[in-house]
Amino acid sequence: MSAGAALAEKFGLPLLAQEGRNARAKYGILLWMPGAPSQLDTWDPKPGAETGGPFQAIDTAVAGVRLSEHLPRMARQMKRVSLIRTVHSKDLNHDTATYLLHTAYRQAADVEHPHLASVVASELGIEARDMPPSVVLGGAPPVGAGYLSPEVAPLVFDRIDAAAEDVLPGAAQSRRKLKRRWEMLQKFEKRFAEQMEDRRLEQRRLAYQKAYEVLTSARVKAFNVRWESDSVRAAYGDTEYGRACLMARRLIEADVRFVEVMYGDWDTHRDNFDRVKELSQQVDRPMAALLEDLAQKGLLKETLVVIMGEFGRTPRVNAANGRDHWPTWSVALAGGGIEGGRVIGKTDESGLTIVERPVRVSDLYATMYRAFGIDPEKKLVTSPRPMKVVEDGTPVQELF
């Protein structure tokens, strides 16, 4: 064993990151599409097929790879993006599938598994002590830190592009009030803790401490996209999703380990084509601008970007002109050591059957963790039972 590996093992550091093998991602961005986008109308179009729908497929920057006509800007980014078109799962319930796609684990009655962001923050370390380890914009994720330390729980903002209103310091008088309230809270908490012995009190104290550090940090301006130039904001688009994607880039620059942006209602049991067209047009510009911006700033090589929902949509259209739940779908990945311009897996001409390279959710997660230099076989806890980073997952080697 090398000296670096020995030190990594001694101090519990991620071995691959210490050795520098395949560990290129330091940060992560998850663009979460709640409700599950139709893969046939976005990343895996089937124009001309009975199941294909009315959308046309367009060429991309990579020869032979085609996307929906309503993702033209992402089509131009395909040299930076790879697609897995055969992710599959048996879980077609929104709540439990969302849990699975945020943790790599099925929901259990006796344990809450940690969010992907919490695992990354725990394994790679918190880069900036005066910023949250991870941030979720646009809604509450199905899990937080789970059985890990509450210190690595994501900071959640329900309003997708209004996080700045909740955290940016106000006038000097407001800041003085904040300091006085903080000092008063500490006194009350100390007295209460002296009378009670409960581990949860310390966890709560740490959460308050973290919140105060964020509120009083100079880095907190990362939440305010108005600091960006007009040209940069225009590139993302003057929309709530555009501002949220720009905020994600700013937070990564401020050393937040992981940012999740949740957007849209992709649950298109009715009126699938009009709704997917509208949603695709809303997300296309911001997603493409984010990839371009990260690349221009030299950040894409160390930032893993993942675009996905919780399952797929039926190839066959229902009586309400919608698509129902389906066990196969597409996931897009870019940056963080992922090679761009590749397509993993293939579905048949109608989209009904996987004909090449099926990829399980555990495999997808093993792939993402490999990008971060995190050993998917590592045991995060041993009690009440051993819990690995990923159970039975194999990285998709073709992406590296």
Secondary structure, DSSP 8 states (H G I E B T S, - for coil): --HHHHHHHHHT--HHHHHTSS---SEEEEEE-TT---GGGTTS--TTSTTS-S--EEE-SSTT-EEETT-HHHHHTTTTEEEEEEEE-S---HHHHHHHHHHSS---SS-----HHHHHHHHH--S-TTS-SEEEESS--S-SSTTS-GGG--EEESSTT-HHHHHS---HHHHHHHHHHHHHHHHHHHHHHHH---HHHHHHHHHHHHHHHHHT-GGGGGG-GGGS-HHHHHHH-SSHHHHHHHHHHHHHHTT-SEEEEE------SSSHHHHHHHHHHHHHHHHHHHHHHHHHTT-GGGEEEEEE-SSEE-SS--TTS---EESEEEEEEEBTTB-SS-EE-EE-TTSSSEEE--EEHHHHHHHHHHHTT--TT-EEE-SSS-EESSSS----GGG-
